[in-house]
């Protein structure tokens, strides 16, 4: 076990740039200078396809790209060496795509990742699928073998367009050096138009090498892809009348609220009419969790009071959610007493999983303004009794846990200790598993884009590369905390080398129970305790391993360790890893069994 550092411990040596030759320090630009640089990139003659690709990124205002170099993408990297775009070499392509994903979540603009053909491209697939499931805007650029060799099973050839077609918003095979810059610009713009999602451009080597003097122009999405932001007035009026006559209205805010930058509007709406709020997991941060109206997030491991509110509401105002099965439980029993108002930018989501009595298609922020104007002040619902009922549920089903100083440390205690020691606007990234649920349950989120996680796909190993991306995207004075499980952390631990090389100030907290904990919990509940392939007592000492990477390692074994380790890990200027050994038998509750009704949540295993 490594010795804990003191708060003034030395960080990685300043000026040590070994391995960082691709990190060019760029002076701060004014808005006018940035606009002029974008215009120059859009209008100059690029000279080659590879230069056109890079010019398109510059014209789009891209500041950072994450990637791994390789043969077929090499011409683009050669052009990138003279660019204002800051490239960060990751240890693995999966790390690059998760870092780009998180960067985009924090910034609100598409993240960019790059990889070569064949295995480079296929290593991006998990992260692209992850971004697709969570509607995250991202652009992937992949190298490809020369056009005349496509289909010949050439070295490192894969049908990247075919492989990624089901998991991208749109993908492109670049076939013309004169057009490739405009294609990349369109792909970037499309990723963040309407409902966000990942796009991909596959770049054959001959197209990258080919000559072109055609300027790339301003990045523009196809006109057919730009949705109407305003909803149909008849839809808005019908929804407004339903809300006015409700006795137990409930707002359900999903990830689309955050993607659509609608947090200001949804907060004003809920507060103006005194309507209680629950969120989905992707919607965490859309409404402050310390607000009296907020019942936290609902679903399989959501709070009991949020799930009770969904069960008994008579008017569910759902904004920017796709009604994922981890939210709804059994669809037939979801919000059984409610008329559903569903606001979404994507008409394909309306009534896909849950029937919408009042569909409202449009941009979340715009539609909330429309609804606000349509609800007469004298006709607003009377929610006082309903709010009192929600408060009673909060008292009846508190998120409590027991502490015995002689027993192993509870993971909830560790999460709360880090929350108490950090600012309200800190960023939290997670992998996937029990640690993800505890980080969502026991950290109080107040701001959008501060909970960065893998939701729909549930990708273990997401947390560390996401912390790299979040750290690069974030303001220097905002903290980045990564919660990981031991099994999840091991999947992408190589990206710790990137955090060390770049001297990124992130704190990784490994909630180490020597299991794939969520699998073990389900095995105990539904498989008679048969822990087949879920016992991870073969894990390394993560604090020691962190030191080998050049990070600072800390270890928690008992409650008395927590306060000092939290303080010292956060004070360390650089990447640190806290190996927190927690109660191996602790489970995540509340829990709604798969397919069950939300109101039938369990607070202990014997209730499942």
N, C-alpha and C positions, 0 to 999 in steps of 0.2 A: 504494500500500500504506500502511495506517495504521501509525503508530508504536505499538509495544507499550506497554501501560500499565505503570506501576510497581505493586507490590503494594498500595500505599496510595493508589492512584488514586481520585479522587472518584467515587462512585456517583451515579446520577440524584438530583437534588435532593430532599432530604427535604421532605415536605409539599406536593410538586407533585402535586395531585390533579386536574389538568385531564383530562377524559375518564374520571374515576373516580367520578362522582356515584352510580353504582349500587353502590359498594363501601362499605357501612356497617360501621364498626368496632364489633364486638360485644364486650362484656366477657366474660371467661372465666366460664363457668357451672360450678357444682358439679354432681355427678350428680343430686342431689336437685332442684336448680333446673331442670335439663334435663328431668327426668321430669315435673315440675310444668308446664313449658311445653308438653310433648307432650300431657299430659292436658287442659290448657286448650284447645289447638288442636282436640283431638278432640271436645270437649263443647260448645264455644261455638256460637251461631247465626251462620253465616257471612254471611248477608245477600244474597249473590249467588253464581252459579256460579263466577265467577272467584275470589272469596274462598274458596269451598269447595275449589277446586283447590289454592290456596296453603295453606289450613288442613290439607289432607291431607298436603302435603309437611312441614309443621311437625310434625304428629302422628307422622310417620314418623321424625322426627329429622334430616331433611335439613338440612345446613348450607350447602351450596353448589350452585348450578346454573350451567350454561354455556349461552349462547344468543345469538341475534341477534333483535332486535325486528322487528316487522312488523305489517301491518294486522290480520290475522285473530287474531293472538295478543295484540294490544294490551290487551284487557281484563284478561288474566292478568298481563301486565307491570304494569299500573296497580295491581292488587292486590298484586303482589310488592314494590312500592315501600315498603309499610308493614310488610314481613315481616322476620323474623329471618333468613330465607334470604339468604345472600350471593350475589348474581348477578354473574357475570363476563361481560361482553360480549366475544365473540370476533369476529375479523375476517371469518370465513366460517363458515357452518353446519357444513361438514365439520370445521373446527377445533373447533367446540363439541362435536360428537359424539365425536371422538377424545379430547378433553380429559376429557369425562365418563367415557369408557371407562377411561382411565388412572387417573383419580381413584378410580373404583370398585375397580380392581385393587389399588391401594395401600391403600385404606381397608378393603376387604373388604365394603363395602356398595354398593348400586347407585349409580352416578353418574347425574346428571340433566342432560338437555339439552333446549333449547326452541327452536322455530323457528316461523315463520308458515306459512301454507298455500302450496300450489303449489310454486314453486321453493325456498322455504325448507325444506319437507318433503322434497322430492326431493334436496336437497343433503345431507340426513342419511343417505340410503340407504346409501352406501358404508360409513359408520361403523357403522350398525346391522347390516349384513351382516357386517362385521368382528367385532363383538361376538357375533353369533350363531355364527359359525364357531369362535370361541375360548371359547364358553360364559361370556361376561362379563356380569355382572348390570348392567343399565342401564335407565333409564326415559326415554323420549322423549315430550315433550308438543308437539303440533303444533296450530296454529290451523287453522280450516277456515271456509269461507264459511258464511253462515247456512243452517240446515237446509232451508228452503224453496227455496234456490237450488242445492242439491246436485244434480248431474246435468244442470245447464243450461249447462255450460261457462262458468261465471261467471269474472270476473277472478281470477286466481291460484287457480283451483280445480284440484285433482288428487285422484284417488281414492287418498288416502294409505293407507287401510286395505287396499285391494286391492293396492297396490304393495308394501306392507311385510308382507303376510301370510306370504309364504314365508321371511322373514328375521327374524321375531320369534317369541319363545316364545308370545306371544299379543298381539293388539291389540284395541282397543276403539274404537267410535264412540260418543261421548257424546251421548245424546239427551234427557237430562232434567236440569235444573238441580238437582233434589232428589237425584239419584243420582250426579252427577258427582264429588263429593268422595270418596264411597265407592269409586267406580270407580278413581280415581287411587290411592287407598290400596291397593286390591287389586292393581293393576298393579305398584306398588312392591314390595309383599310377595312377589308371585309371581315377580318377577325373580330373587330370591335364595332361592327355595324349591326344594329338590331340586337337580336340575342347573340351574345358573344360566343366564340368558340375557336378551336385551333384550325389553322390553315397550314398547308405545306406546299413548297415548290421543289420539285426534283430537277436537279441541274446536271445534265449530261456534260461531260468534260469538254467536248468539242464546242458546245454552246458557250461555255465559260471562256474558252480560249478565243472564240470567234471575234472578229473585228466588228465594231459598230460605232458610229458617231451620232446615233439617235439619242437625244436627251430623254431621260426617264419620265419627266413630267411630275406633276403633283400626284401623290398617291390618292387614288379614288376608287371607292367600291362601285360595283355595277349598280346602275340605277334601280334595277329590278330587286336588288337586295335591300334597299332602303325602305323600311316600313313607315307607315303613318304613325306619328307619335300621338296624335289626338284620337280618342275613342269616339265611336258613333254616339251622338247625343242621346238617341233613344236608349242605348245600352246604359249610359250613365244615369239617365233619369230613372230608369227602372231599378237600377241598383240603389240609387239614393232613396227611393221610396221604401225599399226593403229595409234599409238601415234605419230609416226614421221610425218605422213601426216595430222594430225589434225591441224585445225586453232584455235580452241577454246577448248583445252583440260582442264579438271577439275579433280582434285583428290578428291575422297570422302573416308574419312578414318572413319571406324567404330570401334566398341568395340573390334573386333578381332585384330586390330593393337596393342591395349594395352595388351590384353590377351596373344598375341604372342610375347610380348617384342620386337616389331618391330618399335618403335617410332624413333630410331636412323636412321633406313633405310628409313622410309617414309619421314622424314624431309630432309635427304640428297637428296633423289630422287626429291622431289618437288622443292627444292632450286637449284639443279643442272640444271634442265630444265626450271625453272621459271614458273612452273605451279601453278595457283591458287588452294587453298585448301578449301574445306568445310568438316565438320565432321557431324557425327550423334550425338545424345545426348550421347549414350554410348561411343562414340569416343572422347568426350570432353577431352582435355589435350594431345591428341596424337600429336597435332601440336600447337605451342604457339599462342594464340589468339592475341598477340600484334605484331606478325610478319606481314609485309605488304602483304604477300601472303594469309594470313588467312582471310576468310570471315565468320568465326564463324560457327555455326551449322545450319542445314537446317531442314525443315519439318514443322509440324503444327504450332509451335510457334518459328520457327527459324527466323533468320534475313531476311529481305526483299532481301538484296543483295545476300545472299547465295541461296535463292530460285530462284532469277532471273538467277544466274549463272547456276544452274541445268537446268532451263528451256531452256537456250540458248546454252549450251555446245554442241559441236559436237563429243566429245569423253570423256565419263565418265569413269575414272579409279577408280573403286570401290574396296576397300581393306578391308576385314574383316567385311562385313555388310550383314545382312539378308534381307534388303529392307523392313523393317517393315512399316505397313500402316501409322503410324504417321510420317514417313519420306516421303513416296511416294505420299500421297494423292491418287488421282485416278491413278491406275497403268497404265491405257491406255494413260494418259496424262503426265506421268513422263518422264522427260528428252526426250521430243519428237523429238529433232533434233540429238540425240546422238547415236553413236555406243557405246556399253557398254563392257568394259573390267572388268570382275569380278574375283578377286583373293580371294580364300577362301580355308581353310584347309578341309572343309566339303563339299564333292561333292553333298550332298543332297540339299545344299543351291543354287547351280548353277541353274539359270533359274527357281527357285521355284516361285518367285513372279515377278521378272523382267527378261526378256529374256536377256541372255548374248550372245552378238555377238562373244566375245572372252573369253571363259571360261579358267581360269588358276587355276588349283587345286594344292595347296601346302601351305607350311608354309609362312606366310606373309613376315617375314624378309628375308628368303631364296629367295622367288620369286622376291622381290624388288631388291635384288642384281642381280638376273638373268636378270631382265628387264633392269636394269641400264647398264649391260654389253652388252645387245643386241641392245641397241639404239646407233647408231653411232653418235659421237660427231658432225660431220658435217651434220647429218640428224635430229638433234633435232628440235622439232617444234618451229616456231617463234611465241612467245606468247605476244610480246610487246603490240600490239593493243588490244588484248584480256584482258590483265591486266589493260590497261587504261579504257576499258569498265567496268570492275568489279569495279574499283575505282570510276567511275561515279555513279554506282548503290549504292555504299556505301554512297556517298554524297547525293544521291536522297532519300534514305530510311534510315536515321539515327535512332539510337535507343534512341531518345530523349523523355523526359517527362517534363511536366510543374510543377513548384512548386509555390504554393501560401502560404506564411508563416501563413496566417490566416485560411487555410484549413487543414484538417487532413493530417497526414504524409503519403507521398508516400512510398510504400514498396521498390521501386527501390532505393530510397535515403538511406534507412537503409542498404540494401545489399552493395551498393557502399561504405558506411561509414565503414563497417566492412572490406571490401576488402582493402581499403586504409590504414587501421590500422594494417593489418597483413602482414606477409611475403609472398613472391611469392609462396612458397612451402607449404602453409597451406592446410590442408584437409577440404573439405566441404562435409557434409552429409546432406541429405534432406529426408523429407517425400514425400508425393505425393499430388499435387494440384497446385494452383496458386503460392504458395511460392516456389515450386520446379522450376517452369518456370522462376520466377524472379531471383532465385539463379543461374540458368544456363545462363540467359541472361546478368545479370549486374555484374557478378564476372568475372574477367579476369583470365582464366586458362592457365598456361604455362607448366605444368608438367603432365605426365600420372599418373593415380591412385590417383588423388587429388579430383576428383568429384565422390562421392560414393552415388549412388541413386538407386531407383527401377525403371527400365525402362519398360520392356515388360509387367510385371504383374501389375504395378502401385499400389503398396501396401502402403496404408496409414498407418502411424505409423512406417515406416521403419527408420526414421531419428535418433531417440534417441538411440535405441539399436545398430544401425550402428555406431553411434559416440562412443559408448562404445568399440565396436570391433576395430574401427580405432585407438582410443586412445591407446589401449593395444598394437596394432601392430606397431604404429608409434614410431619414435625416440622421445625422451623426449623433444627436442627443437623445434619440429614442432607443430604448433597450430592446433586444431580441432574445427571447427565451425559447428554447426548443425542448419540448417534452418527448421523450422516446421510451419505448420498452426495450428490454434487452434483446429480444428476438428481432424486433423491427430495426433497432440501431445497427445491428450487425450487418444488415443487408446493404447499407450504403455508407458504412463507416469510413470508407476510403476518402470520402469528400472532406473529412477532417483535415487531410493534407492540404486541401485548397484553402480552407479557413485559416490554417497556419501560414501558408505562403502569402496570402493576401492580408494577413494580420487583421482578421475580421473579429470584432468584439461581439461574440455570441456566447451564450451560456447554454450548454446542453445538459439536461437533467434526465438521466436514465433511471426510470422507475423499475428497478431490477427485482423481479420476483422469481427468476429462474424458471419461467414458463413462457409459452405463448399463452398469455393469461386469459384472453377471451375464449380461446379454444378450450383451455382447461375448465373454465367456468361452465361452458356448454356441455363438456363431457361429464362434469359432476351433475348437472341438472338433467341431462337427457340421455346420457350413455353410461349410466350406472358407475360413474367415476373411473372409467377406463381411460387412463391418460396416455393413450397411444400417440407417440411422436410429438407430444406437447411439453415434455419435461426438458428444460434447458439448463440442467445443472452443470453443463460443460462450458458455460460462458467464460470468457476471459475476465480478468480484472480490468474493467474499463478505465478506471483512474490511472492505472499503470500504463495501459495501452495508449491513453491520451498523451502521456509524457513521451512515449516513443515517437508519436507523431510530431511532437514539439508543442503540444497544447499543455495546459495546466490541469492536473487531475486532482479531484477531491473525492472523498468517500463519506457516506453517511451509513452508520450501522445502528444508531440508537437516537432517541429523541434529543439527548443532550448535545448531539453533534450538529443538529439542524441549524440553529441560529448562527453559529460561527461560520459554518460552511456556506450558508446562503450569503452572508455578508462578504466573505472573502472571494467567493466565485464571482459575484456581481462586481466587486471592486477590481478584479483582474482585468487589465487592458489587453484583451486578446481572447482567443477561443479557450474556453474552459469546459471540462466535462465533470459532472457530479454523478458518481456511481452511488445511487441511493438504494440501499438494500431495504426492501419493504416487506410487509407481511405477505407471504406467498399464498395465503388462503383468502385474502381479501377479494371480494367480488364487487361488481358494479351494479348498484341498485339506485333507483327503481329500475325495473325491467318489465317490458311488455313482451311476452312470448311471441315468437314469429307467427303472424296471422291472427293474433288475438285482438280483442278490443282495447283501445287505449285506456279506458276506465278500469280495466282489469289488470293493473300493473302489480307486480310483486315487489315486496320490500325485503324478502328473504327467499332462500331456495325452496323452502317447504311450501311456498305459496304459488310456485310455478305449476 
